């Protein structure tokens, strides 16, 4: 028979046992918390990957629609075409929501034409700066900056010439920065910019009214208004914006893509992404529908 522990020792044994049990419980709690944190991280990573793939799918849909349009309707790019109606605003998907839009990127004044000392663009920029009530002399500073530094990718870069954020935002509503020389699509310009291009607000108003009724403008519309087609302008586009945003669970992914579209030397339709932004996009980019 085992002798009983001396007085007081039994209490110490119990205390030691309780301490060991408490320590084991604490270790177990830490392990469980670590597992939970790891599971949460893995879940977020999985959601982010899924959302990124869905956004990428939006970009691929835009590419396919633009290639198809070049085959079916090569002579005009306007609001009546299928690509222009890709405008999903917060539609439900499994586990979240999705938004996407495709838009013409050539409905604005391309500031990168200033790298070629383009006199027409210089004149239009000076007129635009006055219409937007920008500080005195910004058009000249912008032209000098782009001529010296080379093409820009974001209108926001012109903060380097002293333009304030609100002034840059106003400018981005009418100006863009494209990687290759291209014309202005008259089917995509706003009425104020069209008024500047034709130098006649009344004619611009009439042309926009026609475009609203029919979805497009043609050479005949300009003839009916007794207006000349402005230099460097036309009715087709070589660049487009695709913006796709997906939310899966608590994770959100936004993909903004600048798509170039042209014909190859063999005459085949060709479309490719020339720039991508994940998250914040250039100031001049079109915005996607809100999730």
N, C-alpha and C positions, 0 to 999 in steps of 0.2 A: 504494500500500500504506500502510495506516494505521500510524503509529509506535506502538511499545509504550509503555504508561504508565511513568513513572519508577518506580524501586524504592520500594515502600511505598504508592504510590498505588493499585495494584491491590488491595491488602488493604483500603484505605479504601472503595473502590467496593463490594467484597464485603460489608463491614460495613453500608454504607448500604442495599444491596439487602436484606440480612437484616432490618435495622430496618424497612424499608418492608413487607416480607412479614409480619413480626411485628405491625406496627401494623394492617395490613389484616386479619390473622387475628383480632386483638382486637376490631376494629370489627365484623367479621362475627359473632363470638361474642356481642357485646352485642346486635346486631340479632336474632340467633336467640333469645337469652334473652328479649328484649323481646317477640318474636312469641309465644314459648311462654307468657309471662305473660299476654299479651293473649288467647291462645286459651283459657287456663285460666279467665280472668275471664269470657269469653264463654260457655264451657261451664257455669260455675257459674250465670251469669245465666239461661241457657236451662233448666237443671235447676230453678232456683228458680221460674221462670215456670210450668214444667210441673207442679211439685208444688203450686203455688198454685191452678192450675186444677183439679187433681184434688181438692184439699181443698174448693174451691168446689162441685165436683160433688157431694160428700158433703152439703153444706148444701142444695143444690137437691133431692136425693133425700129429705132429711128434710122439707122443705116440702111436696113432692108427697105423701108418705105421710101427713102430718098433715092436709092438705086432704081427702084421700080418706077418712081415718078419720072426719072430721066428717060426711061424707055417709053412710057405711055404719054407723057406731056412735056416734051423737051423745050417747047417754045415759050413757056410761061411758068412762073412760080408765084402762086397767089393763094388766097384764103379758101378757094373752092376745092383745093386738092387734098387727098387723104392725109398726107404728112402734116398738113397745117391743122388738121383736126385731131391730132394726137394731143389731147389735153385732159389728162386724168387728174381729177382733183380729190385726193384723199379717198380713193376707193378701198374697200375692205379686202384684205388678203388673209390667208391662214396665219394666225398669230400676230396680225398687225395691220398696217395700212400702206398704200403706195400712191405716189403722185408723180406725174411726168408731163412734160410739155416739149414740143419741137417748134422752133421759131426761126424765121429768116434772120440771118445775122448781118445782112447788107442793106438794111433800111436806115442806116445812119451814115454820117460823114466819116470816112476812114482817115484817121489822123496819120497813119503810117505812110500815106501818100506824100507827106511832107519830107520824107527821107529822100525823095526824088526831086525836091524843090519844085513841087507841083503848084504852078501859079493859080490854077482854078481852085484847088483846095485851100490855098492861102487866103484867097479872096473870100471864099465861103466861110472859112473859120473866123475871119475878121468880122463879117456880117453877123455870124452866129454869136460871137462873143458880145457884140453890142446888144443883140436881141435878148440875150440871157442876163444882161446887166452885170457882166463880169467886170472886175477892176480894169482900169485903163492899161492898155498895153499887153494883155495876156496872150493875144493871138501871136504877136511877134515873139514873145518869150517861148511859147509852145513850139512854134516853128523852128526857132533856133535850137531849142533843147533836143527835139527829135532829129533834126539834121545832124547835130553833133553826136548824140548818144546812140542813134540808130533806132530801129523799130521798138515800140513798147508793146507789152502784152496786156496791160491794164491801164485804163484811163486814170486810175488812182495814182499811178506813177508821176503824174503831172503835178502832184503836190510839191515836187522838187522845184517848180518854178514859182511857188508861192500861193497857189490856189488853196483855199480853205476846203474842208470836207463838204460843206453844203454847196460850194461852187463846183466842186468836182462832181457831185451828184447831179446837179443841173446839167452840166456838160455831158455827162454819160447818157443822159436821156436823148441826146442828139448826135453824139459822136462815138466812134468805136475804134478798135485797134486790131486789124487783121494781118495775118502773116504774109499774105501775097496780094498783089494788086488785083483789084476787082471793082466792078461798077456798083452804083447804087440801084437797088431794085425799087422802082417806083410803086410797085404793089405793096411795099412794106414800110414806106416812109410815113411819118406822122404828118398831119396837116400843117403844123407850123414849119416843119422842115421843107415840105413841098412848096410852101409859099416862098421860102427863101430861095429854093432851087429855080422856080419859075419867075421869081421876082414879081409876083402878083397874087396877093391874098385872095382876091375874088375868084381868079381862075383856079387856085388851089382848092378853095372851098367847093367849087363846082365839080372838080375832078374827084375829090374825096366823096362827094355825094354820089357820083356815078359808081365809084368803086364800092361804096356801101351797098348800093342796089344790086350790082352784078357780081361782086366778089373779086373783081380784077379791073385793071386798066389796060388799054391797048393803044396802039398808035392812032387808031381812028378816034379814040376819045380825045386825044390831044388836038387832032385836026378839027374836031367839032368845036372845041373851045378856042380854036385859032391860036394854039400855044405850041411852041417848039419843044421837042424833047431836050432837056438840059444836057450839056456835055457830060460824058462819063456816067450816064444813067441808062437804064433799060428795064426789062421786064422779067429777067431771070436772075438767079442767085448762084454763087459758087460756094457760099459758106452758110452754115446753119448751127443753131444752138440746140443741144439736147440736154435737158435737165431732168434727172430722175432721183427721187428720194423714196426710201423704204424705211419703215419702222417695224421691227420685229421684237416683241416683248418690250423691254425698256431701252432698246438700242436703235439708234437712228443713223442711217448712212445716206449722204447726198453725193451724187456724181454729176458734175457739169462738164460737158464735152463740146468742143468746137470741131465741127465736121466740115471737111472740104469735099466738094463734089465737082467732078469734071469728067470729060471724055478722055480716054487714053488715045495714044497715037493711032491705034487700030479702030478708034471710034466707039469703043465699048464704054458703058457707064461705069464710073469708078467713084467710090466714096470711102473716105477714111477719116479716122479721128486724128487731128493734128495737135490737139492739146486737151489735157484732162485736169480737172481740179476736184479733189475730194474735200468736202467741207466748204469753206468760204470761196466764192467765185469772183471773177473780175467784176469791177463796178458796172461795166457795160453789158454784162450777161443778162439774159432773160431769167425771170424767177419762176420756179415751179409752183404748182398749187400747194397750199398749206395742208399739212397732215393734221 
